């Protein structure tokens, strides 16, 4: 069983913004996790967009990565191809690119735990077409 936790956008935004409704729940998950927390460039980009254009808000997000709290998995030709396949498969959910990159990363790492507020999407998505995600919080 992999000891990586996949970080999705909603949880990332909630960690960075103390005014978010789920901030405390997300902080509790972060404090209780002892393994690596991994995310993708697409999730980082989406998070930076959602926290808004103020530098201070964006700096908080970037600092998580720069100080090594979250590991940033780079995209590859293969991961982009897998994301495209997943987006087509889950087009009725729908699945956005950031979610697709996380599912592809989960398949690559063998990680089935996702730190997300998107219960609707990640309760439908499957790893390698069969394994369900375990959702935190």
TIMI-2910 file (N, C-alpha, C, CB; in pm, 1 decimal, decimal comma, always signed):
<rs>
+----------+----------+----------+----------+----------+----------+----------+----------+----------+----------+----------+----------+------+
!      n_x !      n_y !      n_z !     ca_x !     ca_y !     ca_z !      c_x !      c_y !      c_z !     cb_x !     cb_y !     cb_z ! resn !
+----------+----------+----------+----------+----------+----------+----------+----------+----------+----------+----------+----------+------+
!    +84,6 !   -118,3 !     +0,0 !     +0,0 !     +0,0 !     +0,0 !    +89,2 !   +124,8 !     +0,0 !    -96,3 !     -0,3 !   +123,0 !  Unk !
!    +64,7 !   +211,6 !    -91,8 !   +144,4 !   +333,8 !   -103,5 !   +119,1 !   +425,4 !    +16,2 !   +111,8 !   +407,6 !   -235,3 !  Unk !
!   +219,5 !   +502,6 !    +51,6 !   +205,9 !   +595,6 !   +163,2 !   +204,6 !   +740,4 !   +114,6 !   +319,4 !   +574,8 !   +263,6 !  Unk !
!   +156,6 !   +760,5 !     -8,8 !   +141,8 !   +895,8 !    -59,9 !     -4,8 !   +936,0 !    -52,0 !   +194,5 !   +906,5 !   -205,4 !  Unk !
!    -25,5 !  +1061,9 !    -23,0 !   -159,5 !  +1120,0 !    -21,3 !   -167,9 !  +1216,1 !   -139,3 !   -190,1 !  +1193,3 !   +115,5 !  Unk !
!   -267,7 !  +1196,7 !   -225,2 !   -287,0 !  +1283,1 !   -341,6 !   -363,9 !  +1407,3 !   -298,4 !   -362,4 !  +1208,0 !   -455,9 !  Unk !
!   -312,4 !  +1523,8 !   -329,6 !   -373,7 !  +1650,3 !   -288,7 !   -451,5 !  +1712,5 !   -403,1 !   -267,2 !  +1747,9 !   -238,7 !  Unk !
!   -581,7 !  +1733,5 !   -381,8 !   -669,1 !  +1795,3 !   -480,6 !   -686,6 !  +1944,6 !   -450,7 !   -806,0 !  +1724,4 !   -483,0 !  Unk !
!   -739,2 !  +2014,9 !   -548,3 !   -751,3 !  +2160,7 !   -543,4 !   -831,3 !  +2212,8 !   -424,4 !   -814,5 !  +2209,2 !   -669,3 !  Unk !
!   -950,2 !  +2159,5 !   -402,3 !  -1035,5 !  +2212,4 !   -295,5 !   -968,9 !  +2208,4 !   -159,6 !  -1164,4 !  +2135,6 !   -289,8 !  Unk !
!   -904,2 !  +2097,1 !   -128,4 !   -834,1 !  +2085,7 !     -0,5 !   -715,8 !  +2181,8 !     +5,0 !   -786,2 !  +1941,2 !    +22,1 !  Unk !
!   -646,5 !  +2197,9 !   -105,9 !   -531,8 !  +2289,7 !   -113,1 !   -579,2 !  +2432,7 !    -86,5 !   -461,4 !  +2280,4 !   -252,6 !  Unk !
!   -688,1 !  +2473,3 !   -150,3 !   -743,3 !  +2608,2 !   -129,2 !   -784,1 !  +2624,7 !    +17,2 !   -865,5 !  +2633,8 !   -223,1 !  Unk !
!   -850,3 !  +2524,1 !    +73,7 !   -894,7 !  +2532,4 !   +213,1 !   -776,5 !  +2542,5 !   +309,8 !   -980,3 !  +2410,6 !   +248,3 !  Unk !
!   -666,8 !  +2476,6 !   +278,9 !   -548,2 !  +2488,2 !   +364,3 !   -488,2 !  +2628,5 !   +357,5 !   -443,0 !  +2384,3 !   +323,6 !  Unk !
!   -489,8 !  +2686,8 !   +239,6 !   -426,9 !  +2817,4 !   +219,0 !   -512,1 !  +2934,1 !   +268,1 !   -396,4 !  +2836,4 !    +73,1 !  Unk !
!   -642,7 !  +2914,9 !   +274,5 !   -735,5 !  +3023,5 !   +306,9 !   -810,3 !  +2992,5 !   +436,2 !   -835,4 !  +3046,3 !   +191,3 !  Unk !
!   -771,9 !  +3060,7 !   +543,3 !   -832,0 !  +3036,7 !   +675,2 !   -982,1 !  +3064,4 !   +679,3 !   -763,1 !  +3122,1 !   +778,6 !  Unk !
!  -1033,0 !  +3142,7 !   +584,7 !  -1176,6 !  +3174,6 !   +584,1 !  -1260,9 !  +3064,5 !   +518,2 !  -1200,0 !  +3307,0 !   +511,5 !  Unk !
!  -1196,4 !  +2966,8 !   +455,8 !  -1270,2 !  +2856,7 !   +391,9 !  -1340,9 !  +2772,7 !   +498,1 !  -1174,5 !  +2767,6 !   +307,4 !  Unk !
!  -1461,8 !  +2729,3 !   +466,3 !  -1546,1 !  +2653,0 !   +557,9 !  -1476,7 !  +2525,8 !   +609,8 !  -1676,4 !  +2615,9 !   +488,6 !  Unk !
!  -1401,6 !  +2458,1 !   +525,5 !  -1337,7 !  +2330,7 !   +562,9 !  -1191,4 !  +2346,5 !   +605,5 !  -1345,5 !  +2233,8 !   +446,7 !  Unk !
!  -1149,7 !  +2469,7 !   +633,2 !  -1008,5 !  +2494,4 !   +668,2 !   -963,4 !  +2406,1 !   +785,8 !   -987,6 !  +2643,9 !   +703,8 !  Unk !
!  -1037,6 !  +2406,8 !   +895,6 !   -996,7 !  +2332,2 !  +1015,5 !   -989,9 !  +2181,5 !   +988,7 !  -1094,1 !  +2360,1 !  +1131,1 !  Unk !
!  -1087,3 !  +2129,0 !   +915,0 !  -1086,1 !  +1986,2 !   +881,4 !   -963,0 !  +1951,1 !   +798,4 !  -1214,2 !  +1947,5 !   +805,0 !  Unk !
!   -928,3 !  +2038,1 !   +705,0 !   -812,6 !  +2012,4 !   +618,8 !   -681,8 !  +2024,4 !   +695,6 !   -812,0 !  +2108,7 !   +500,5 !  Unk !
!   -674,0 !  +2120,4 !   +786,2 !   -554,7 !  +2133,0 !   +870,3 !   -537,4 !  +2006,6 !   +955,0 !   -564,5 !  +2258,9 !   +961,4 !  Unk !
!   -648,2 !  +1952,5 !  +1007,2 !   -641,1 !  +1830,4 !  +1088,5 !   -587,5 !  +1712,7 !  +1006,7 !   -780,0 !  +1795,9 !  +1145,5 !  Unk !
!   -630,4 !  +1700,6 !   +881,4 !   -578,2 !  +1594,3 !   +794,7 !   -428,3 !  +1614,0 !   +773,8 !   -652,6 !  +1592,5 !   +657,9 !  Unk !
!   -389,4 !  +1736,0 !   +741,6 !   -247,7 !  +1767,0 !   +717,5 !   -163,1 !  +1733,6 !   +840,2 !   -230,4 !  +1916,1 !   +680,3 !  Unk !
!   -209,3 !  +1773,2 !   +957,6 !   -134,2 !  +1747,9 !  +1081,6 !   -127,3 !  +1599,6 !  +1115,8 !   -197,3 !  +1823,7 !  +1197,4 !  Unk !
!   -227,9 !  +1522,1 !  +1074,8 !   -231,5 !  +1379,8 !  +1107,8 !   -164,6 !  +1289,3 !  +1005,5 !   -372,0 !  +1337,3 !  +1124,5 !  Unk !
!   -119,5 !  +1346,2 !   +895,2 !    -60,6 !  +1265,2 !   +788,5 !    +90,0 !  +1258,6 !   +804,5 !    -96,9 !  +1322,0 !   +650,3 !  Unk !
!   +147,2 !  +1138,0 !   +795,6 !   +291,9 !  +1125,4 !   +814,9 !   +367,9 !  +1091,7 !   +686,6 !   +319,8 !  +1019,8 !   +918,0 !  Unk !
!   +298,2 !  +1055,5 !   +580,9 !   +366,3 !  +1022,0 !   +456,4 !   +380,8 !  +1142,5 !   +364,8 !   +291,8 !   +912,0 !   +384,5 !  Unk !
!   +419,1 !  +1115,8 !   +242,1 !   +434,3 !  +1222,1 !   +141,9 !   +297,4 !  +1269,1 !    +94,1 !   +519,1 !  +1172,9 !    +21,9 !  Unk !
!   +286,4 !  +1396,9 !    +65,2 !   +166,9 !  +1455,0 !     +5,7 !   +206,9 !  +1503,2 !   -133,1 !   +107,6 !  +1572,5 !    +94,0 !  Unk !
!   +141,2 !  +1449,1 !   -234,6 !   +181,5 !  +1474,1 !   -372,8 !    +66,8 !  +1538,6 !   -450,0 !   +225,8 !  +1343,0 !   -441,4 !  Unk !
!   +103,3 !  +1627,6 !   -539,0 !     +4,3 !  +1689,4 !   -625,2 !    +64,2 !  +1710,2 !   -763,3 !    -45,1 !  +1823,1 !   -565,8 !  Unk !
!    -15,4 !  +1767,2 !   -851,7 !    +29,9 !  +1788,5 !   -989,1 !    +36,5 !  +1937,2 !  -1020,6 !    -63,2 !  +1717,1 !  -1088,5 !  Unk !
!   +105,5 !  +1968,8 !  -1128,4 !   +114,5 !  +2107,9 !  -1173,1 !    -24,0 !  +2163,9 !  -1205,6 !   +206,3 !  +2119,0 !  -1296,0 !  Unk !
!   -111,9 !  +2079,3 !  -1258,7 !   -247,8 !  +2123,8 !  -1291,8 !   -323,9 !  +2163,9 !  -1165,1 !   -324,4 !  +2012,4 !  -1367,0 !  Unk !
!   -308,6 !  +2086,8 !  -1058,1 !   -374,6 !  +2119,4 !   -931,5 !   -316,9 !  +2249,3 !   -874,9 !   -358,2 !  +2003,4 !   -829,2 !  Unk !
!   -185,2 !  +2264,2 !   -880,8 !   -123,3 !  +2387,6 !   -832,5 !   -175,6 !  +2508,2 !   -910,3 !    +30,1 !  +2379,2 !   -844,3 !  Unk !
!   -181,5 !  +2497,2 !  -1041,4 !   -230,3 !  +2606,5 !  -1125,3 !   -374,9 !  +2640,4 !  -1091,9 !   -217,8 !  +2570,0 !  -1273,5 !  Unk !
!   -459,4 !  +2539,0 !  -1080,0 !   -600,2 !  +2561,3 !  -1048,3 !   -614,5 !  +2626,7 !   -910,4 !   -678,2 !  +2428,1 !  -1053,1 !  Unk !
!   -534,5 !  +2582,3 !   -814,7 !   -537,5 !  +2638,8 !   -679,3 !   -497,6 !  +2786,2 !   -681,5 !   -443,8 !  +2559,8 !   -585,6 !  Unk !
!   -389,2 !  +2817,9 !   -751,4 !   -344,5 !  +2957,3 !   -759,3 !   -451,9 !  +3046,2 !   -822,6 !   -213,8 !  +2967,0 !   -839,9 !  Unk !
!   -521,9 !  +2993,3 !   -921,1 !   -630,6 !  +3068,0 !   -984,1 !   -744,5 !  +3091,9 !   -884,4 !   -683,0 !  +2992,6 !  -1108,3 !  Unk !
!   -780,7 !  +2989,0 !   -809,9 !   -894,5 !  +2998,8 !   -718,8 !   -868,9 !  +3084,5 !   -595,9 !   -934,6 !  +2862,8 !   -675,3 !  Unk !
!   -743,9 !  +3091,3 !   -548,6 !   -717,7 !  +3177,7 !   -432,2 !   -718,1 !  +3325,0 !   -471,2 !   -583,2 !  +3141,4 !   -367,7 !  Unk !
!   -712,8 !  +3351,0 !   -600,5 !   -723,5 !  +3489,1 !   -647,5 !   -590,1 !  +3551,0 !   -681,2 !   -791,5 !  +3572,8 !   -544,8 !  Unk !
!   -595,5 !  +3670,5 !   -736,9 !   -474,7 !  +3733,2 !   -790,2 !   -382,7 !  +3798,8 !   -686,3 !   -514,2 !  +3835,0 !   -889,2 !  Unk !
!   -426,4 !  +3807,2 !   -561,3 !   -340,1 !  +3871,3 !   -460,5 !   -213,7 !  +3787,9 !   -437,6 !   -416,9 !  +3889,9 !   -326,5 !  Unk !
!    -99,6 !  +3853,7 !   -441,2 !    +28,7 !  +3784,3 !   -426,0 !    +37,0 !  +3709,7 !   -293,7 !   +143,9 !  +3883,3 !   -436,5 !  Unk !
!     -9,0 !  +3768,1 !   -185,4 !     +3,6 !  +3704,2 !    -54,5 !    -68,8 !  +3570,0 !    -51,9 !    -51,5 !  +3796,0 !    +55,3 !  Unk !
!   -188,4 !  +3563,3 !   -110,7 !   -264,0 !  +3437,9 !   -113,7 !   -191,7 !  +3333,4 !   -199,0 !   -406,4 !  +3462,0 !   -168,1 !  Unk !
!   -138,3 !  +3376,8 !   -313,4 !    -66,3 !  +3284,3 !   -400,0 !    +65,2 !  +3239,6 !   -336,6 !    -39,7 !  +3349,0 !   -535,6 !  Unk !
!   +129,4 !  +3329,6 !   -265,0 !   +257,1 !  +3296,7 !   -199,1 !   +238,0 !  +3184,8 !    -96,9 !   +316,5 !  +3422,0 !   -129,9 !  Unk !
!   +127,1 !  +3188,6 !    -22,2 !    +98,4 !  +3083,5 !    +76,3 !    +96,6 !  +2946,6 !     +7,3 !    -37,6 !  +3110,3 !   +147,8 !  Unk !
!    +30,0 !  +2939,2 !   -107,8 !    +22,6 !  +2812,6 !   -181,9 !   +160,0 !  +2767,8 !   -230,6 !    -72,6 !  +2826,3 !   -300,8 !  Unk !
!   +233,5 !  +2859,9 !   -288,9 !   +366,0 !  +2826,0 !   -341,1 !   +461,3 !  +2782,6 !   -230,3 !   +424,8 !  +2944,7 !   -415,9 !  Unk !
!   +447,4 !  +2842,4 !   -112,6 !   +535,1 !  +2807,1 !     -0,5 !   +518,3 !  +2661,2 !    +41,8 !   +507,4 !  +2898,6 !   +118,3 !  Unk !
!   +397,0 !  +2607,2 !    +32,7 !   +377,6 !  +2465,4 !    +65,1 !   +469,8 !  +2378,7 !    -21,5 !   +228,6 !  +2424,1 !    +44,4 !  Unk !
!   +480,1 !  +2412,5 !   -148,6 !   +563,4 !  +2336,1 !   -241,7 !   +711,0 !  +2368,6 !   -220,3 !   +522,7 !  +2365,6 !   -387,7 !  Unk !
!   +742,3 !  +2496,6 !   -208,5 !   +882,4 !  +2538,4 !   -197,1 !   +949,4 !  +2486,8 !    -70,5 !   +891,6 !  +2688,9 !   -200,7 !  Unk !
!   +874,2 !  +2472,0 !    +36,2 !   +936,0 !  +2419,7 !   +159,2 !   +926,8 !  +2267,9 !   +170,2 !   +870,6 !  +2482,7 !   +280,6 !  Unk !
!   +870,2 !  +2203,1 !    +67,0 !   +868,0 !  +2057,2 !    +62,0 !   +752,4 !  +1991,7 !   +133,6 !   +992,1 !  +2005,5 !   +117,9 !  Unk !
!   +654,3 !  +2068,0 !   +179,0 !   +538,2 !  +2008,3 !   +245,0 !   +457,5 !  +1925,5 !   +145,2 !   +449,2 !  +2117,8 !   +308,6 !  Unk !
!   +450,2 !  +1973,4 !    +21,6 !   +382,9 !  +1901,9 !    -86,1 !   +483,3 !  +1878,4 !   -197,3 !   +258,8 !  +1980,7 !   -138,2 !  Unk !
!   +483,9 !  +1758,0 !   -251,4 !   +571,2 !  +1725,1 !   -363,8 !   +494,4 !  +1748,6 !   -492,8 !   +622,1 !  +1577,7 !   -355,1 !  Unk !
!   +560,2 !  +1807,5 !   -589,2 !   +498,0 !  +1838,5 !   -717,2 !   +544,5 !  +1737,6 !   -820,9 !   +531,5 !  +1982,9 !   -762,0 !  Unk !
!   +451,6 !  +1656,5 !   -869,8 !   +484,1 !  +1555,3 !   -970,3 !   +475,5 !  +1618,2 !  -1109,0 !   +388,6 !  +1432,5 !   -959,2 !  Unk !
!   +583,6 !  +1615,6 !  -1184,3 !   +580,8 !  +1675,6 !  -1318,0 !   +498,6 !  +1592,2 !  -1415,7 !   +722,8 !  +1692,2 !  -1371,1 !  Unk !
!   +440,0 !  +1660,3 !  -1512,6 !   +365,8 !  +1590,9 !  -1618,1 !   +463,8 !  +1528,0 !  -1715,9 !   +269,7 !  +1688,1 !  -1692,1 !  Unk !
!   +419,9 !  +1420,1 !  -1776,0 !   +497,4 !  +1355,4 !  -1882,4 !   +402,4 !  +1333,9 !  -1999,4 !   +562,1 !  +1218,6 !  -1833,9 !  Unk !
!   +455,9 !  +1299,1 !  -2112,7 !   +372,5 !  +1268,3 !  -2228,9 !   +272,5 !  +1157,5 !  -2193,7 !   +460,6 !  +1225,8 !  -2349,9 !  Unk !
!   +319,7 !  +1056,3 !  -2122,9 !   +234,4 !   +943,9 !  -2084,9 !   +124,7 !   +987,1 !  -1987,4 !   +318,6 !   +832,6 !  -2022,7 !  Unk !
!   +157,2 !  +1073,7 !  -1891,4 !    +55,4 !  +1114,9 !  -1793,9 !    -50,4 !  +1204,8 !  -1857,9 !   +121,2 !  +1187,7 !  -1676,0 !  Unk !
!     -9,5 !  +1288,3 !  -1953,6 !   -106,2 !  +1372,6 !  -2025,3 !   -197,9 !  +1284,5 !  -2110,8 !    -32,8 !  +1478,2 !  -2114,4 !  Unk !
!   -140,0 !  +1183,4 !  -2174,3 !   -220,7 !  +1090,2 !  -2254,0 !   -321,1 !  +1016,8 !  -2165,6 !   -130,2 !   +988,8 !  -2327,0 !  Unk !
!   -275,6 !   +969,9 !  -2049,2 !   -365,6 !   +899,8 !  -1957,2 !   -475,2 !   +994,5 !  -1908,0 !   -286,6 !   +841,8 !  -1837,1 !  Unk !
!   -440,2 !  +1119,3 !  -1877,7 !   -539,3 !  +1217,8 !  -1833,9 !   -645,8 !  +1237,6 !  -1941,4 !   -471,3 !  +1352,3 !  -1800,6 !  Unk !
!   -604,0 !  +1244,2 !  -2066,4 !   -697,6 !  +1261,2 !  -2177,5 !   -794,3 !  +1143,2 !  -2186,9 !   -621,2 !  +1277,2 !  -2309,5 !  Unk !
!   -742,6 !  +1023,4 !  -2171,9 !   -825,8 !   +902,6 !  -2175,3 !   -926,5 !   +904,4 !  -2060,5 !   -737,8 !   +775,3 !  -2167,4 !  Unk !
!   -880,3 !   +942,1 !  -1941,9 !   -968,4 !   +948,3 !  -1825,3 !  -1077,1 !  +1054,4 !  -1842,1 !   -886,9 !   +976,9 !  -1699,3 !  Unk !
!  -1040,3 !  +1171,4 !  -1896,9 !  -1138,3 !  +1278,9 !  -1917,0 !  -1248,2 !  +1235,4 !  -2013,5 !  -1069,0 !  +1405,7 !  -1970,0 !  Unk !
!  -1210,1 !  +1158,9 !  -2115,0 !  -1311,5 !  +1108,5 !  -2207,8 !  -1401,0 !  +1006,1 !  -2138,0 !  -1244,7 !  +1045,5 !  -2332,5 !  Unk !
!  -1340,7 !   +916,8 !  -2063,9 !  -1416,9 !   +812,0 !  -1993,8 !  -1516,3 !   +872,3 !  -1895,1 !  -1321,5 !   +716,7 !  -1919,9 !  Unk !
!  -1473,3 !   +974,4 !  -1820,5 !  -1556,8 !  +1034,8 !  -1716,5 !  -1619,9 !  +1167,1 !  -1760,9 !  -1474,2 !  +1057,4 !  -1591,3 !  Unk !
!  -1637,2 !  +1186,0 !  -1890,6 !  -1689,3 !  +1313,8 !  -1942,3 !  -1829,6 !  +1345,9 !  -1890,1 !  -1691,5 !  +1310,9 !  -2094,5 !  Unk !
!  -1905,8 !  +1246,1 !  -1848,7 !  -2039,8 !  +1271,9 !  -1796,9 !  -2041,6 !  +1309,3 !  -1648,8 !  -2125,8 !  +1151,2 !  -1818,7 !  Unk !
!  -1926,8 !  +1296,7 !  -1580,1 !  -1924,5 !  +1330,0 !  -1436,7 !  -1933,8 !  +1481,7 !  -1415,6 !  -1795,4 !  +1275,1 !  -1370,6 !  Unk !
!  -1864,6 !  +1569,9 !  -1481,4 !  -1748,3 !  +1554,0 !  -1568,4 !  -1618,5 !  +1554,5 !  -1487,4 !  -1745,2 !  +1665,3 !  -1674,0 !  Unk !
!  -1509,7 !  +1516,3 !  -1554,7 !  -1377,0 !  +1517,3 !  -1493,9 !  -1296,5 !  +1629,1 !  -1558,6 !  -1305,1 !  +1378,8 !  -1510,3 !  Unk !
!  -1241,4 !  +1718,8 !  -1476,1 !  -1155,1 !  +1822,4 !  -1532,8 !  -1010,2 !  +1772,7 !  -1540,0 !  -1163,6 !  +1952,4 !  -1448,8 !  Unk !
!   -926,4 !  +1851,7 !  -1604,5 !   -787,6 !  +1810,9 !  -1625,9 !   -712,7 !  +1789,3 !  -1494,0 !   -715,2 !  +1915,4 !  -1709,8 !  Unk !
!   -733,4 !  +1877,7 !  -1396,9 !   -663,2 !  +1862,9 !  -1269,1 !   -698,7 !  +1729,7 !  -1202,6 !   -697,5 !  +1980,1 !  -1175,0 !  Unk !
!   -827,7 !  +1695,6 !  -1199,4 !   -869,0 !  +1566,8 !  -1141,7 !   -809,0 !  +1450,0 !  -1219,8 !  -1022,9 !  +1555,4 !  -1139,9 !  Unk !
!   -809,5 !  +1461,5 !  -1352,0 !   -754,2 !  +1354,8 !  -1435,9 !   -606,4 !  +1332,9 !  -1407,2 !   -774,1 !  +1387,6 !  -1583,9 !  Unk !
!   -531,7 !  +1441,5 !  -1386,0 !   -388,6 !  +1426,2 !  -1356,0 !   -368,3 !  +1357,1 !  -1221,6 !   -318,5 !  +1563,4 !  -1355,8 !  Unk !
!   -457,0 !  +1383,2 !  -1125,3 !   -445,4 !  +1316,1 !   -995,1 !   -476,7 !  +1167,2 !  -1004,4 !   -538,5 !  +1381,5 !   -893,7 !  Unk !
!   -579,5 !  +1132,3 !  -1080,9 !   -611,4 !   +990,8 !  -1098,2 !   -495,2 !   +920,6 !  -1168,6 !   -743,3 !   +973,2 !  -1178,8 !  Unk !
!   -441,9 !   +982,5 !  -1272,8 !   -327,1 !   +924,6 !  -1344,0 !   -207,1 !   +909,2 !  -1249,7 !   -288,6 !  +1012,8 !  -1465,5 !  Unk !
!   -183,0 !  +1009,0 !  -1166,6 !    -72,9 !  +1001,8 !  -1070,6 !    -98,2 !   +891,9 !   -968,0 !    -53,9 !  +1137,1 !   -999,9 !  Unk !
!   -221,0 !   +880,2 !   -922,1 !   -255,5 !   +773,1 !   -828,4 !   -228,3 !   +636,1 !   -887,4 !   -401,4 !   +783,4 !   -787,8 !  Unk !
!   -263,1 !   +619,3 !  -1016,0 !   -235,5 !   +491,9 !  -1083,1 !    -85,9 !   +467,6 !  -1092,2 !   -298,0 !   +489,7 !  -1223,4 !  Unk !
!    -11,6 !   +569,8 !  -1125,9 !   +134,0 !   +557,6 !  -1140,5 !   +201,4 !   +521,8 !  -1007,7 !   +192,7 !   +688,3 !  -1195,1 !  Unk !
!   +156,1 !   +584,0 !   -898,8 !   +218,2 !   +563,3 !   -767,8 !   +157,8 !   +446,4 !   -689,4 !   +206,3 !   +689,1 !   -686,2 !  Unk !
!    +41,0 !   +399,9 !   -731,8 !    -30,9 !   +299,9 !   -653,0 !    -93,6 !   +361,1 !   -529,0 !    +62,5 !   +186,9 !   -613,0 !  Unk !
!   -122,0 !   +491,9 !   -534,1 !   -178,7 !   +564,4 !   -420,0 !   -329,9 !   +574,8 !   -435,9 !   -115,5 !   +705,6 !   -407,0 !  Unk !
!   -402,9 !   +535,0 !   -331,5 !   -548,8 !   +538,9 !   -341,6 !   -614,3 !   +634,3 !   -242,0 !   -604,1 !   +401,0 !   -321,5 !  Unk !
!   -534,9 !   +711,1 !   -170,5 !   -591,3 !   +808,3 !    -76,9 !   -582,0 !   +947,9 !   -137,5 !   -517,9 !   +803,0 !    +60,2 !  Unk !
!   -694,7 !  +1017,6 !   -138,7 !   -697,0 !  +1151,6 !   -197,3 !   -753,1 !  +1250,8 !    -96,0 !   -781,0 !  +1153,6 !   -327,9 !  Unk !
!   -681,4 !  +1359,9 !    -81,1 !   -714,9 !  +1470,2 !     +9,2 !   -797,1 !  +1567,0 !    -74,6 !   -584,6 !  +1540,1 !    +71,8 !  Unk !
!   -929,7 !  +1557,9 !    -62,8 !  -1017,9 !  +1631,4 !   -153,4 !  -1146,0 !  +1674,1 !    -84,8 !  -1050,6 !  +1547,1 !   -275,0 !  Unk !
!  -1205,9 !  +1777,5 !   -136,4 !  -1340,0 !  +1818,1 !    -95,1 !  -1440,4 !  +1778,7 !   -203,4 !  -1345,7 !  +1971,1 !    -67,6 !  Unk !
!  -1390,0 !  +1724,0 !   -313,9 !  -1472,4 !  +1682,8 !   -427,4 !  -1516,7 !  +1537,9 !   -409,4 !  -1395,2 !  +1699,8 !   -560,5 !  Unk !
!  -1608,3 !  +1516,4 !   -317,8 !  -1655,4 !  +1380,9 !   -289,6 !  -1733,9 !  +1324,7 !   -407,7 !  -1742,1 !  +1379,6 !   -163,0 !  Unk !
!  -1805,2 !  +1410,5 !   -478,4 !  -1886,2 !  +1365,0 !   -591,5 !  -1797,8 !  +1302,1 !   -699,4 !  -1967,2 !  +1482,3 !   -650,5 !  Unk !
!  -1694,3 !  +1373,2 !   -739,6 !  -1607,2 !  +1322,2 !   -844,4 !  -1525,3 !  +1202,7 !   -800,5 !  -1515,8 !  +1430,4 !   -891,4 !  Unk !
!  -1455,1 !  +1216,2 !   -689,7 !  -1362,3 !  +1110,5 !   -649,0 !  -1431,5 !   +986,7 !   -592,6 !  -1266,8 !  +1164,4 !   -546,7 !  Unk !
!  -1561,6 !   +994,1 !   -564,5 !  -1633,0 !   +871,9 !   -526,6 !  -1672,7 !   +792,3 !   -651,5 !  -1758,5 !   +906,2 !   -442,4 !  Unk !
!  -1668,4 !   +857,0 !   -768,6 !  -1700,4 !   +790,2 !   -895,4 !  -1573,0 !   +740,2 !   -964,9 !  -1777,4 !   +886,5 !   -988,8 !  Unk !
!  -1466,5 !   +818,8 !   -963,1 !  -1342,7 !   +782,5 !  -1032,5 !  -1285,0 !   +653,1 !   -975,6 !  -1239,3 !   +896,2 !  -1021,4 !  Unk !
!  -1220,5 !   +577,1 !  -1062,3 !  -1157,5 !   +451,4 !  -1022,0 !  -1012,4 !   +449,0 !  -1067,3 !  -1233,9 !   +330,6 !  -1080,1 !  Unk !
!   -928,4 !   +387,4 !   -985,8 !   -787,9 !   +365,7 !  -1020,6 !   -779,7 !   +239,3 !  -1105,0 !   -697,6 !   +354,2 !   -892,4 !  Unk !
!   -716,2 !   +248,7 !  -1218,9 !   -704,1 !   +133,6 !  -1308,4 !   -838,8 !    +67,5 !  -1334,2 !   -607,2 !    +31,8 !  -1250,2 !  Unk !
!   -941,2 !   +147,4 !  -1344,5 !  -1077,7 !   +107,6 !  -1378,7 !  -1150,7 !    +25,4 !  -1273,1 !  -1074,8 !    +30,7 !  -1503,7 !  Unk !
!  -1090,2 !     +5,5 !  -1155,1 !  -1161,9 !    -77,3 !  -1058,0 !  -1145,4 !    -34,9 !   -911,9 !  -1117,1 !   -217,7 !  -1072,1 !  Unk !
!  -1029,2 !    +11,5 !   -871,8 !  -1005,3 !    +39,0 !   -730,6 !  -1061,2 !   +175,6 !   -691,2 !   -855,4 !    +32,2 !   -699,8 !  Unk !
!  -1135,8 !   +179,9 !   -581,6 !  -1195,6 !   +304,7 !   -535,5 !  -1092,4 !   +387,2 !   -457,8 !  -1319,8 !   +276,2 !   -447,5 !  Unk !
!  -1116,1 !   +517,2 !   -456,6 !  -1032,9 !   +606,8 !   -376,6 !  -1082,4 !   +609,6 !   -233,4 !  -1032,4 !   +748,6 !   -435,8 !  Unk !
!   -990,4 !   +627,4 !   -141,8 !  -1024,1 !   +655,5 !     -2,5 !  -1011,0 !   +806,1 !    +13,0 !   -930,7 !   +576,3 !    +99,9 !  Unk !
!  -1118,3 !   +869,7 !    +60,2 !  -1125,2 !  +1015,4 !    +61,7 !  -1098,0 !  +1071,7 !   +200,4 !  -1261,1 !  +1062,0 !    +12,9 !  Unk !
!  -1014,7 !  +1174,0 !   +205,0 !   -987,1 !  +1248,1 !   +328,2 !  -1017,4 !  +1395,1 !   +300,4 !   -837,6 !  +1228,0 !   +376,5 !  Unk !
!  -1072,0 !  +1476,9 !   +383,8 !  -1125,5 !  +1438,3 !   +514,0 !  -1256,3 !  +1362,4 !   +499,3 !  -1146,1 !  +1561,3 !   +601,7 !  Unk !
+----------+----------+----------+----------+----------+----------+----------+----------+----------+----------+----------+----------+------+
</rs>
